[in-house]
Amino acid sequence: MQDHPSESFVARFESLAGTSTKRRVDLELRFLDVFFALLFGLLALPFALVIAAVIAVSSGFPVLYRGERVGRGGRVFGIYKFRTLSRDAETRLGPYLGEELVRRTELEYTRVGRGLKATQLDELPQLWNVLHGHMSFVGPRPIRPRFFEQLAADLPAYWQRLVVRPGLTGFAQVRHGYETSMAEKLAHDLEWIADRSVRLYLRTLFATAWRVIRQTLHI
């Protein structure tokens, strides 16, 4: 399977996603995205510099991981994270998806990376993706291009995830975590797409923050 969607693939899903009715709430959510990205970005900058230094000292460069993901309308963008896995891990993990990917990823974490992942601090660089408009704080988690066409074939409603920006967090992550099946995740994603609102956006952010606190403190 090719790493990048073909132009016809992108055009087809961009056309499908473009038929969705635009909502006023999307402008409201975009305003909140920019506001929170700027606020959290400024607050997190000192921590981000420390994290970058620790990664560089403990496991070398690169400090950041950049991977391609499918975004709104089928457009591919580069997602940024602090590197939590050993170098070239994505090459080894590339063929896997779902629970098998989760299992194999566990074997690739660096010592520092495991702590960053548990607290989700590895995702701090994605504030740039939110600010740039590639992502939102809340939405379906972005997926690698090589898997998108496969999932769209297996799950006919999968393309509907492209109606909104992918998110740092979402209903599926808050409710069931990362080992939920792709079909179950899709059901939660479609619920967000259908019912998205400022209230649900804020509720999901608070639920995510509480989940991270519980994981960090082992409550």
N, C-alpha and C positions, 0 to 999 in steps of 0.2 A: 504494500500500500504506500502511495506517495506521501511525502512529508507535508506537502502543500496542497490545498484544494485547487482543482483546476479552475480556470476562469469561468467556465460554464457552470461549475458547481457553485462558486460564489455568486454568480449572477442569478442562478435559480433560487437560492435561498434568500438572497437580498431582495429579489422580487416578491417572494412569499412574505417575508417580514415586512416589506413596505406596504402590503395591503392592510396591515393592522391600523385601526383607528388611533390617531394621536390623541393623547389625553393631557389635560391641563396639569394633572398631578405629576406628569413627567418633568415639567418645568420646575415645579415645587421641589421634587426630589433632587433634581440637578442642583438647585440652589443650596440645598442642605449638604449635598456631596462636596461642593466647593467650599462651603463654610467649614465643615468638619475636617476636610483634608488640610486646609490652611491652619486651623486651630491645632489639630493633633500633630501636624507636621512640625510646627514651631515647638510644641511641647516635647515632642519625641526626638528632636534633633540631637541633643546631648547624648541620649541613650543610644541613638543610631551610630554615632561616632565611636562610642565605646564598644558596641557590638562589632562594628567593622574592624576595629583594632584587635579585638580578641580573636575573631575568626582568622585574621591575617597571621597572628602570632601562633595560633594553635594548629591550623591546617593549611596555611599558605593562601595564595591567590588562585582564582579570583574570589573576592569577597561576596560579590553579587552573582546570583543566578539569573539568566535571562532565557525565557522559553517562549515559544510561539503558542498563542491561544486564539480560538475563534471568538470574536466579539459580536456586537450588535450588527445585524444585517449580513452576517457571514464574513465580515472583514477581519483579517488576521492582524493581531498586534503583538508586541513584545511585552510580556509580563515580567516584573522584577520582584525578586525575593533575596533575602540574605541566604547565602549558600548553607544548607544544613546537611547535605550529603557529601560523600567522598567525591573527588573529582572524576568527571566522565561517568557519573552514575546514570544519567539519563540515557546514555548509549546502551547501558546494560539493561535498563528498565523499559526501554522503548517499546518492546512488543507486548507489554502486559497492561491490563486494565482491571478495574474493580478490585475484588478482594485479593486476587493474586498480586496485583500491583502494591496494595497496602502491605501484604506479607513480605514481599521482596524489598520494599522500601525500608522496612524496619532494619534490615541487615546493612543498609548503606549509610545510616546516620553517623555523623561524627559525634564526638562526646559533647561538644558545644552545641551542635546542631540539634541533638535530641532535646535539649533544654529549650532552645529557641522554638522548636516545633510545638512542644507541650504548652508553651505560653503564647504561641502564635506571634511572637515577636519577629519571627522570620518574615512576616508579611508587611512589616513597616514600610519597605520601599514601594509597596503597591499604593501608598498614598499618592505617589507621583502618577500612577496609572489613573487613579480617581480624578486627580486634579486635571489631568490631560484630557479626560473625557472618554478614556478607553473602558473604564469600569465605574461601578457605583459601589457604595458601601453594602447595599443589600441587593441580591439578585442571584440567578443561577451561577454556580461556580464555573469558571471558564474551563474549556477542555482543549486538549491538543488537537490540531487540525487532522492528524492522521487517523484519529478515532471518530471524528465527527460524522463523516459520511457513513461509516459502518453503523453507528448508533441511529442515525436518521433512517437507515434502511430497516433496522431491527425494530425501532420504535417510531411509527409514522408521525406522531405528534412532536417529535424531538426538535424539529425546525422551529417550533414556536418559542423556544428559548431565545432565539435571535431577535425577538421583538423588543427586548429590553437589554440594557447593559449588563454584562456579567458582574457578579458581586464579590466583595471580600468575604461576605458571609451570606447565609440564606436560610430559608425554612428547613431544608433537609439537614444542614449542619447543626442547627440549633436543636432540632427535634430528635435526630437519630444518629448524628455523627457521620464519620467518613466511610463506614463499612456497609452502609445501606446499599441495596441493589440499585442499578441505574434506572430501572422502571419506577421504583419507589421515589428516588430522588426527583425524577421527572414529574411525578404527581405533585410533589411539594412545590417544585418550580412553577408549574402551571397554575397552582393555587395563588402563588405570589403575583404572577403576571396578571391573572384575572382580577385579583382583589387589591392590588398594590395601592397604598395610601400613605400619607405622612404618619398616621397613627401606627400602622403596621411596620413601617420603616423604623420608627423610633423604638417600638417594642422589640423588634428583632435585634437592634443594636444593643439595647439594654440586656436582652437575654444572652447575647453573645459575650458581652462583658462579664456577666455573672458566671457563665460557663467557663471562661478563661480563668477567672478568679478561683473557682472551685477546683479546676484542674491544677492550677499553680499551688494552691494551699492544701490540696488533697482532702477537700472537705467532703 
